[in-house]
Amino acid sequence: MRHAFLTMALASTLWMTPAQAKDSLGYSLRDLFTEMEKMAEDVLPLMQSWLDQLRPQLEALGEQVEDWSRYEAPEVLPNGDIIIRKKLGPPEDGQVDL
C-alpha cells in the first residue's frame, strides 16, 4: 500500500510546482526520492538472489545457441509458450543444420 501511495504521489507531483506538491501532499520531492531509494534498497537483495538462480540457466542457453543473430525476436503465444524462430535464409558461415 505504501508503494502505491508513493507512486501516485510522485505522479501527481510531476504536474505541480515543488511548493504546491509539498503543500497538497505533505511530501516534498526530496522525501519521495528518499522513500524510493529505501524501496530500491529493499528490492536489490531480492533481484540479486533471482539473478543468482537464473544465471546457470542463461549460461546453459548461451552455450547451446552459438549465434543469436540467426534467430528472430521471441514471440509469446496466447497460451504463454515462447517461440524463438530461426531466421529464414542460409546461415552466414555456409553451414546447414540438419
JOPE-V967551 format. One record per helix or strand of 2 or more residues. SS is the DSSP state (H for helix, E for strand). FROM is the first residue (numbers start at 1). TO is the last residue. If there is no record, write none. Layout:
BEGIN
((SS,FROM,TO) (SS,FROM,TO))
END
This chain:
BEGIN
((H,2,13) (H,18,25) (H,29,64) (H,68,70) (E,75,76) (E,82,83))
END
